Amino acid sequence: MNILKEFSLDDKCSYIDGNEQTMHYKIIDDCSPEYAHALIERGYRRFGKMFFRPVCENCNECQSLKIDVDNYKFSKSERRVLKKAKAIETFTQTPQLSHEHLDLFERYHLYMKDKKGWKHEKASPDHYYNSFVTGHEDFGYETLYYHKDKLVGVDLIDVLEDGISSIYFYYDPNYSHLSLGKLSLLKQIELAKQIEKRWVYLGYYVESCSSLNYKADYKPFLTLKGRPQMNEKFQWS
């Protein structure tokens, strides 16, 4: 394992309009599963070889959240989502880059630009590869969602020592009636139960951010206290 670079950057907040943010980054080559797990437990997220977390001095709105899989019970509405998508088939593999991936990724983000006002910049093959393919080592995977022979969703995850870390999910807007976003998370919980993992790490919950506040609906969950350093113990409560 080799930490290639470690730094912090100040920028406009990604989650709260009008706020500034300070993000800490670690770029790691050949990251071990153990170190990746230690980072996730301390509030980091992974895109490619880059691990990052907010370290804003005067704001604690970003709350790292993980679902308690052992005590999670699917609601009636969640069982309906699973049943409604019974024609969807899934296949899990190491992350790949293809024309199908890029086309689906582009259509999803154009859809979210119109639906939620997301900023949009067309993703190049290099950008996609560096964000979602490289750095998976032996713990990163993608679950492909197919309707018949058509790719309709891609769910990127890390399978860690005690849980599944949810990285990113995108889907075909023409299949939004199947609640694919909810389906992907329910499938992560199902997978965690099957392989006996205790947690699903959901990244950041921000109450005032419509793209992130849905995470509080998945109870029971724990949140991370503070932003512990690597030599400090972490506490979820």
ROLUMLO-328530 format. One record per residue (C-alpha): residue number from 1; residue in one letter; x, y, z. Coordinates in steps of 0.02 Angstrom, whole numbers, plus 50000, padded with zeros to 5 digits. Layout:
! residues N
+-----+---------+-------+-------+-------+
! num ! residuo !    px !    py !    pz !
+-----+---------+-------+-------+-------+
! NUM !       a !     X !     Y !     Z !
...
+-----+---------+-------+-------+-------+
***
This chain:
! residues 237
+-----+---------+-------+-------+-------+
! num ! residuo !    px !    py !    pz !
+-----+---------+-------+-------+-------+
!   1 !       m ! 50000 ! 50000 ! 50000 !
!   2 !       n ! 50065 ! 50172 ! 49955 !
!   3 !       i ! 49987 ! 50340 ! 50001 !
!   4 !       l ! 50031 ! 50439 ! 49845 !
!   5 !       k ! 49964 ! 50606 ! 49905 !
!   6 !       e ! 49871 ! 50682 ! 50052 !
!   7 !       f ! 49797 ! 50857 ! 50051 !
!   8 !       s ! 49647 ! 50968 ! 50092 !
!   9 !       l ! 49552 ! 51084 ! 49977 !
!  10 !       d ! 49429 ! 51225 ! 50008 !
!  11 !       d ! 49285 ! 51243 ! 49886 !
!  12 !       k ! 49099 ! 51278 ! 49872 !
!  13 !       c ! 48999 ! 51153 ! 49972 !
!  14 !       s ! 48933 ! 51008 ! 49870 !
!  15 !       y ! 48782 ! 50984 ! 49984 !
!  16 !       i ! 48724 ! 51153 ! 50053 !
!  17 !       d ! 48703 ! 51303 ! 49938 !
!  18 !       g ! 48799 ! 51455 ! 49994 !
!  19 !       n ! 48916 ! 51361 ! 50110 !
!  20 !       e ! 49102 ! 51332 ! 50091 !
!  21 !       q ! 49181 ! 51163 ! 50125 !
!  22 !       t ! 49351 ! 51092 ! 50167 !
!  23 !       m ! 49380 ! 50917 ! 50100 !
!  24 !       h ! 49525 ! 50805 ! 50151 !
!  25 !       y ! 49592 ! 50682 ! 50022 !
!  26 !       k ! 49705 ! 50530 ! 50025 !
!  27 !       i ! 49758 ! 50456 ! 49857 !
!  28 !       i ! 49812 ! 50277 ! 49888 !
!  29 !       d ! 49888 ! 50148 ! 49772 !
!  30 !       d ! 49858 ! 49964 ! 49812 !
!  31 !       c ! 49751 ! 50005 ! 49964 !
!  32 !       s ! 49729 ! 49855 ! 50078 !
!  33 !       p ! 49555 ! 49798 ! 50131 !
!  34 !       e ! 49604 ! 49829 ! 50311 !
!  35 !       y ! 49656 ! 50010 ! 50281 !
!  36 !       a ! 49504 ! 50043 ! 50172 !
!  37 !       h ! 49394 ! 49978 ! 50313 !
!  38 !       a ! 49484 ! 50089 ! 50440 !
!  39 !       l ! 49454 ! 50241 ! 50329 !
!  40 !       i ! 49269 ! 50204 ! 50302 !
!  41 !       e ! 49245 ! 50180 ! 50489 !
!  42 !       r ! 49316 ! 50355 ! 50512 !
!  43 !       g ! 49198 ! 50439 ! 50389 !
!  44 !       y ! 49293 ! 50429 ! 50224 !
!  45 !       r ! 49217 ! 50382 ! 50057 !
!  46 !       r ! 49307 ! 50307 ! 49907 !
!  47 !       f ! 49303 ! 50357 ! 49723 !
!  48 !       g ! 49437 ! 50262 ! 49627 !
!  49 !       k ! 49603 ! 50276 ! 49719 !
!  50 !       m ! 49542 ! 50432 ! 49811 !
!  51 !       f ! 49473 ! 50427 ! 49987 !
!  52 !       f ! 49395 ! 50588 ! 50050 !
!  53 !       r ! 49293 ! 50663 ! 50192 !
!  54 !       p ! 49234 ! 50838 ! 50242 !
!  55 !       v ! 49331 ! 50920 ! 50383 !
!  56 !       c ! 49242 ! 51088 ! 50388 !
!  57 !       e ! 49293 ! 51189 ! 50541 !
!  58 !       n ! 49125 ! 51269 ! 50581 !
!  59 !       c ! 48999 ! 51145 ! 50511 !
!  60 !       n ! 48948 ! 50968 ! 50558 !
!  61 !       e ! 48800 ! 50947 ! 50442 !
!  62 !       c ! 48879 ! 50797 ! 50351 !
!  63 !       q ! 48842 ! 50646 ! 50460 !
!  64 !       s ! 48920 ! 50479 ! 50413 !
!  65 !       l ! 48781 ! 50349 ! 50425 !
!  66 !       k ! 48775 ! 50159 ! 50426 !
!  67 !       i ! 48624 ! 50043 ! 50427 !
!  68 !       d ! 48611 ! 49910 ! 50563 !
!  69 !       v ! 48585 ! 49759 ! 50450 !
!  70 !       d ! 48559 ! 49633 ! 50590 !
!  71 !       n ! 48408 ! 49728 ! 50655 !
!  72 !       y ! 48339 ! 49790 ! 50489 !
!  73 !       k ! 48162 ! 49733 ! 50445 !
!  74 !       f ! 48092 ! 49764 ! 50271 !
!  75 !       s ! 47932 ! 49865 ! 50275 !
!  76 !       k ! 47778 ! 49823 ! 50172 !
!  77 !       s ! 47819 ! 49961 ! 50048 !
!  78 !       e ! 47998 ! 49899 ! 50032 !
!  79 !       r ! 47938 ! 49722 ! 49999 !
!  80 !       r ! 47826 ! 49795 ! 49863 !
!  81 !       v ! 47978 ! 49878 ! 49782 !
!  82 !       l ! 48069 ! 49711 ! 49781 !
!  83 !       k ! 47917 ! 49622 ! 49710 !
!  84 !       k ! 47885 ! 49755 ! 49577 !
!  85 !       a ! 48061 ! 49732 ! 49510 !
!  86 !       k ! 48058 ! 49542 ! 49504 !
!  87 !       a ! 48094 ! 49547 ! 49316 !
!  88 !       i ! 48260 ! 49635 ! 49351 !
!  89 !       e ! 48411 ! 49521 ! 49355 !
!  90 !       t ! 48576 ! 49565 ! 49438 !
!  91 !       f ! 48755 ! 49513 ! 49406 !
!  92 !       t ! 48904 ! 49561 ! 49516 !
!  93 !       q ! 49081 ! 49580 ! 49450 !
!  94 !       t ! 49236 ! 49689 ! 49469 !
!  95 !       p ! 49205 ! 49865 ! 49403 !
!  96 !       q ! 49218 ! 49886 ! 49214 !
!  97 !       l ! 49212 ! 50025 ! 49085 !
!  98 !       s ! 49109 ! 50004 ! 48926 !
!  99 !       h ! 49007 ! 50107 ! 48804 !
! 100 !       e ! 48852 ! 50042 ! 48895 !
! 101 !       h ! 48916 ! 50110 ! 49060 !
! 102 !       l ! 48957 ! 50280 ! 48989 !
! 103 !       d ! 48793 ! 50297 ! 48895 !
! 104 !       l ! 48690 ! 50250 ! 49047 !
! 105 !       f ! 48793 ! 50364 ! 49160 !
! 106 !       e ! 48765 ! 50511 ! 49042 !
! 107 !       r ! 48577 ! 50484 ! 49025 !
! 108 !       y ! 48556 ! 50468 ! 49213 !
! 109 !       h ! 48646 ! 50632 ! 49247 !
! 110 !       l ! 48551 ! 50726 ! 49114 !
! 111 !       y ! 48392 ! 50662 ! 49196 !
! 112 !       m ! 48450 ! 50719 ! 49369 !
! 113 !       k ! 48498 ! 50888 ! 49298 !
! 114 !       d ! 48316 ! 50913 ! 49246 !
! 115 !       k ! 48239 ! 50830 ! 49398 !
! 116 !       k ! 48346 ! 50901 ! 49539 !
! 117 !       g ! 48452 ! 51036 ! 49459 !
! 118 !       w ! 48615 ! 50939 ! 49470 !
! 119 !       k ! 48764 ! 51017 ! 49383 !
! 120 !       h ! 48810 ! 50918 ! 49229 !
! 121 !       e ! 48972 ! 50894 ! 49134 !
! 122 !       k ! 48989 ! 50751 ! 49012 !
! 123 !       a ! 49098 ! 50615 ! 49087 !
! 124 !       s ! 49247 ! 50561 ! 48983 !
! 125 !       p ! 49307 ! 50380 ! 48984 !
! 126 !       d ! 49460 ! 50435 ! 49086 !
! 127 !       h ! 49352 ! 50523 ! 49215 !
! 128 !       y ! 49237 ! 50373 ! 49235 !
! 129 !       y ! 49383 ! 50253 ! 49244 !
! 130 !       n ! 49474 ! 50355 ! 49377 !
! 131 !       s ! 49315 ! 50377 ! 49480 !
! 132 !       f ! 49236 ! 50205 ! 49474 !
! 133 !       v ! 49351 ! 50073 ! 49398 !
! 134 !       t ! 49528 ! 50097 ! 49460 !
! 135 !       g ! 49567 ! 50072 ! 49645 !
! 136 !       h ! 49443 ! 49932 ! 49674 !
! 137 !       e ! 49584 ! 49814 ! 49725 !
! 138 !       d ! 49506 ! 49652 ! 49791 !
! 139 !       f ! 49360 ! 49730 ! 49885 !
! 140 !       g ! 49271 ! 49839 ! 49755 !
! 141 !       y ! 49129 ! 49775 ! 49646 !
! 142 !       e ! 48987 ! 49831 ! 49534 !
! 143 !       t ! 48815 ! 49752 ! 49527 !
! 144 !       l ! 48737 ! 49766 ! 49355 !
! 145 !       y ! 48547 ! 49776 ! 49342 !
! 146 !       y ! 48471 ! 49703 ! 49183 !
! 147 !       h ! 48296 ! 49703 ! 49114 !
! 148 !       k ! 48302 ! 49562 ! 48987 !
! 149 !       d ! 48465 ! 49602 ! 48895 !
! 150 !       k ! 48464 ! 49788 ! 48930 !
! 151 !       l ! 48578 ! 49868 ! 49061 !
! 152 !       v ! 48466 ! 49977 ! 49170 !
! 153 !       g ! 48571 ! 50008 ! 49326 !
! 154 !       v ! 48748 ! 50002 ! 49396 !
! 155 !       d ! 48780 ! 49993 ! 49583 !
! 156 !       l ! 48960 ! 50019 ! 49642 !
! 157 !       i ! 49004 ! 49949 ! 49813 !
! 158 !       d ! 49150 ! 49897 ! 49923 !
! 159 !       v ! 49135 ! 49735 ! 50022 !
! 160 !       l ! 49232 ! 49765 ! 50183 !
! 161 !       e ! 49270 ! 49664 ! 50338 !
! 162 !       d ! 49107 ! 49700 ! 50428 !
! 163 !       g ! 48997 ! 49783 ! 50298 !
! 164 !       i ! 48957 ! 49847 ! 50125 !
! 165 !       s ! 49007 ! 50025 ! 50082 !
! 166 !       s ! 48888 ! 50104 ! 49957 !
! 167 !       i ! 48986 ! 50208 ! 49831 !
! 168 !       y ! 48870 ! 50260 ! 49689 !
! 169 !       f ! 48716 ! 50202 ! 49594 !
! 170 !       y ! 48650 ! 50263 ! 49427 !
! 171 !       y ! 48507 ! 50198 ! 49321 !
! 172 !       d ! 48405 ! 50213 ! 49162 !
! 173 !       p ! 48276 ! 50353 ! 49184 !
! 174 !       n ! 48153 ! 50253 ! 49078 !
! 175 !       y ! 48144 ! 50127 ! 49221 !
! 176 !       s ! 48118 ! 50253 ! 49361 !
! 177 !       h ! 47944 ! 50180 ! 49390 !
! 178 !       l ! 48032 ! 50029 ! 49466 !
! 179 !       s ! 48109 ! 50136 ! 49605 !
! 180 !       l ! 48282 ! 50074 ! 49557 !
! 181 !       g ! 48370 ! 50189 ! 49682 !
! 182 !       k ! 48273 ! 50111 ! 49826 !
! 183 !       l ! 48292 ! 49939 ! 49750 !
! 184 !       s ! 48481 ! 49953 ! 49744 !
! 185 !       l ! 48491 ! 49995 ! 49929 !
! 186 !       l ! 48370 ! 49857 ! 49977 !
! 187 !       k ! 48476 ! 49737 ! 49874 !
! 188 !       q ! 48631 ! 49795 ! 49968 !
! 189 !       i ! 48544 ! 49756 ! 50132 !
! 190 !       e ! 48490 ! 49586 ! 50066 !
! 191 !       l ! 48669 ! 49549 ! 50011 !
! 192 !       a ! 48739 ! 49604 ! 50179 !
! 193 !       k ! 48619 ! 49485 ! 50266 !
! 194 !       q ! 48668 ! 49342 ! 50148 !
! 195 !       i ! 48855 ! 49361 ! 50173 !
! 196 !       e ! 48835 ! 49401 ! 50358 !
! 197 !       k ! 48897 ! 49580 ! 50358 !
! 198 !       r ! 48837 ! 49690 ! 50502 !
! 199 !       w ! 48826 ! 49860 ! 50416 !
! 200 !       v ! 48786 ! 49952 ! 50256 !
! 201 !       y ! 48888 ! 50113 ! 50252 !
! 202 !       l ! 48787 ! 50248 ! 50163 !
! 203 !       g ! 48910 ! 50392 ! 50160 !
! 204 !       y ! 48842 ! 50561 ! 50214 !
! 205 !       y ! 48672 ! 50611 ! 50277 !
! 206 !       v ! 48634 ! 50798 ! 50264 !
! 207 !       e ! 48463 ! 50846 ! 50329 !
! 208 !       s ! 48444 ! 50999 ! 50217 !
! 209 !       c ! 48505 ! 50912 ! 50057 !
! 210 !       s ! 48365 ! 50829 ! 49959 !
! 211 !       s ! 48489 ! 50711 ! 49873 !
! 212 !       l ! 48552 ! 50644 ! 50041 !
! 213 !       n ! 48415 ! 50662 ! 50173 !
! 214 !       y ! 48322 ! 50505 ! 50114 !
! 215 !       k ! 48454 ! 50401 ! 50204 !
! 216 !       a ! 48372 ! 50432 ! 50373 !
! 217 !       d ! 48222 ! 50329 ! 50314 !
! 218 !       y ! 48323 ! 50168 ! 50329 !
! 219 !       k ! 48313 ! 50127 ! 50514 !
! 220 !       p ! 48394 ! 50074 ! 50625 !
! 221 !       f ! 48555 ! 50166 ! 50587 !
! 222 !       l ! 48706 ! 50237 ! 50678 !
! 223 !       t ! 48802 ! 50398 ! 50646 !
! 224 !       l ! 48987 ! 50432 ! 50671 !
! 225 !       k ! 49040 ! 50549 ! 50810 !
! 226 !       g ! 49160 ! 50683 ! 50747 !
! 227 !       r ! 49301 ! 50654 ! 50623 !
! 228 !       p ! 49424 ! 50538 ! 50712 !
! 229 !       q ! 49604 ! 50530 ! 50651 !
! 230 !       m ! 49682 ! 50365 ! 50598 !
! 231 !       n ! 49769 ! 50347 ! 50767 !
! 232 !       e ! 49609 ! 50382 ! 50863 !
! 233 !       k ! 49466 ! 50267 ! 50908 !
! 234 !       f ! 49301 ! 50295 ! 50818 !
! 235 !       q ! 49128 ! 50296 ! 50897 !
! 236 !       w ! 48962 ! 50263 ! 50809 !
! 237 !       s ! 48803 ! 50294 ! 50907 !
+-----+---------+-------+-------+-------+
***
